[in-house]
């Protein structure tokens, strides 16, 4: 654990305060210069805005969708294992394969999305969906959600199956409505699983890269902070690893802080006293 997590973190943090450029000799200490440069960079600002849009949309859709799927699966008595296998399939696909499949679906010439909408009369001509920023951001999120939401469904389903039926029978005898039963019994007892689902959704959304890169490449309108790190370090050939490391540290800290804040809030809100 120490070697795999803390050592790379400390090394990255230390080198983010140095100029690490293979085209220049030495690695002099530059203090917070890389961070100052990062906060002044307009492309980094744009990438952060895109990242926050991805995170907010992905977390909301994944949590609500995962909860809904888990509740439905929990009601199924026959063939649940087969349904669960079908639900978990997208999560088992590598993210690159997942993104390539969806790039075919979104293709303006032969894509399934245009084909279905044209056949049902909802559109009159094919659209280039990824040319519009708002549409492209949502469609990229949709690809990410399609892959990650099954994991939330499995996590929440596992928690639902630990709730004793006696609690629901007692609530029914007391005349509690389904909504009140869900709020007073189900939600507090799945609070821990809910926190885990929120944490994994947030961290994976902050690390979104494959889907955005394959669908829209280096487009400034849609690229997240991870794409900016990749381009800064490897594609723009400025080898500004220090700045990339500074951005990596910032992404990690932001994702940890955000996860910790709302996991704590969920724990308090759903605590079963």
C-alpha positions, -999 to +999 in steps of 0.1 A: +000+000+000+028+024+010+048+016-022+018+017-045+000+048-033+020+070-010+054+068-026+041+078-061+020+106-045+050+120-026+073+118-056+047+135-079+041+162-053+078+168-049+085+170-086+056+194-091+077+220-073+106+215-098+111+221-135+112+187-149+119+190-186+139+164-205+149+190-231+167+211-205+195+201-182+188+196-145+156+198-124+158+231-105+134+239-077+108+264-089+085+266-059+049+271-067+056+285-102+040+254-119+008+260-098+008+298-106+012+290-143-016+264-141-041+288-124-034+315-151-038+292-181-070+297-199-070+262-214-068+248-179-098+269-168-118+256-197-108+220-190-118+225-153-153+238-164-158+208-186-146+185-159-171+199-133-199+195-159-189+159-165-187+152-127-220+168-118-240+151-146-223+118-143-227+115-105-264+125-105-273+102-134-252+073-121-266+075-086-302+079-096-300+053-123-280+029-102-306+032-073-335+027-097-319-004-113-310-018-079-346-014-066-360-030-097-335-059-095-343-064-058-380-069-067-372-096-094-374-131-080-369-152-111-339-149-134-322-122-113-287-137-119-292-134-157-305-099-155-276-090-132-251-105-157-267-084-185-266-052-164-230-056-154-218-063-190-211-026-199-189-022-168-169-052-179-160-036-212-127-017-215-134+020-216-117+023-250-139-004-265-169+012-249-161+046-264-154+032-299-188+014-299-206+046-290-186+066-316-202+043-342-236+049-326-231+087-328-216+086-363-235+112-385-234+090-417-242+055-405-248+058-368-276+041-350-288+073-332-295+092-364-310+061-380-335+056-351-345+093-349-349+095-387-370+064-388-393+076-360-396+111-376-381+129-347-355+145-370-356+153-407-319+150-415-288+135-399-271+155-372-234+158-364-241+154-327-206+160-314-202+193-332-224+211-307-207+217-273-237+211-251-248+180-269-213+167-271-207+171-233-240+153-225-233+125-250-198+119-236-213+118-201-239+093-214-211+070-226-193+072-192-226+066-173-235+036-194-202+020-184-201+030-147-237+029-136-239-009-134-213-009-106-235+015-085-265-008-092-245-038-079-232-020-048-267-007-038-284-040-046-260-058-023-270-034+005-307-038-003-305-076+001-292-073+036-324-054+049-346-078+069-381-083+054-395-081+089-389-043+089-410-038+058-437-061+071-438-040+104-440-008+084-468-022+063-487-032+095-482+004+108-497+018+076-465+035+063-467+046+027-441+032+002-423+066+001-421+068+039-409+032+041-382+040+016-372+072+035-373+057+070-361+022+064-344+016+030-324+048+027-308+047+062-298+011+058-282+015+024-264+047+035-230+031+036-234+016+001-247+049-011-215+066+001-193+041-016-213+045-049-210+083-046-173+081-040-165+058-069-188+078-092-170+111-083-135+097-086-141+080-119-159+111-133-129+133-123-107+108-141-128+107-173-105+106-202-110+077-227-145+086-237-138+123-243-106+116-261-120+090-285-152+109-292-140+145-296-102+142-294-084+174-282-114+197-288-111+226-263-149+227-261-151+193-245-118+181-232-116+174-195-087+182-172-072+147-177-070+154-215-053+187-207-027+169-185-021+144-213-017+171-240+005+192-217+029+164-209+029+143-241+012+158-271+022+195-272+058+184-270+067+211-245+074+184-219+062+206-191+059+176-168+060+199-138+028+216-148+012+183-157+022+170-122+008+201-106-025+195-124-025+159-114-020+168-078-048+193-080-072+168-096-064+143-069-069+167-040-101+181-055-116+146-060-107+135-025-121+167-009-154+166-028-158+129-021-151+133+016-175+163+020-206+147+005-199+112+018-198+127+053-231+145+046-247+114+033-235+094+063-250+120+087-283+123+067-289+085+065-275+075+099-298+051+115-301+059+153 
